[in-house]
């Protein structure tokens, strides 16, 4: 039996043609897929650049907010210290005013005692006067101390 080689050659050529067509088809599909992937990568690169710029802006804004918060904390601390000092001064001035008012009242009593000196013993008048002078000098010294603190 003799075989004709022609159908075999046709079959081989057909297979080679199909293989070539398949390779071209796969190559074309890979080319289209690669182009699509490049486009996607390009879009993602643009999106990434935009997000990085947005992140830098947010980072700058965060730094500004942190700086403002630090300034606010410092200002609040300064205000609290000023308020505490004002309260201390208010209390001290209140005591000073009380001492000076008491000094005035005591002096008025001394004036009444002196006006009615015949009703008292001389030694009791001098004791009251001595106590009053000491008290008033103490009140005056406190007042001068407060003035010196305010100037300093």
C-alpha positions, 0 to 999 in steps of 0.5 A, a space after each residue: 500500500 502506498 500512502 500518499 504524502 500529500 494528505 500528510 503534508 496538508 495535515 502538517 501544513 494545516 496544523 502549522 497554519 492553525 498553530 501560527 493562527 493560534 499564536 497570532 491570536 494569543 499574541 494579539 490578545 496579549 498585546 490588547 491586554 498589555 495595552 489595557 494594563 498600561 492604561 490602567 497603570 497610567 490611570 492608577 499612577 495619576 490617581 496615586 499622584 493626586 492622593 499623594 498631593 492630597 496627603 501632603 496638603 492634609 499633612 500641612 493642615 495637620 501641622 498647622 492645627 497642631 501648632 495652633 493647638 500648642 499656641 492655644 494651650 500656652 495662651 490658656 495656661 497664661 490666662 489661668 496664671 493671670 487669673 490666679 494672680 488676679 484672685 490672689 491680688 483681690 484677696 490681698 487687697 481685700 485684707 488690706 482694705 479691711 485692715 485700713 478700715 479697721 485702723 480708721 474705726 479704731 482711730 475714731 474710737 481713740 478720738 472719742 476716748 480723747 474727747 472724753 478723756 476724763 472718763 478714762 485713766 491715762 494709762 488705758 488711753 496710752 495703751 489703746 493708742 499704742 495698740 492702735 498705732 502698731 495695728 495701723 503701722 502693720 496695715 500700712 506696711 501691708 499696703 506698701 508691700 502690695 504696691 511694691 509687688 504690683 510695680 514689680 
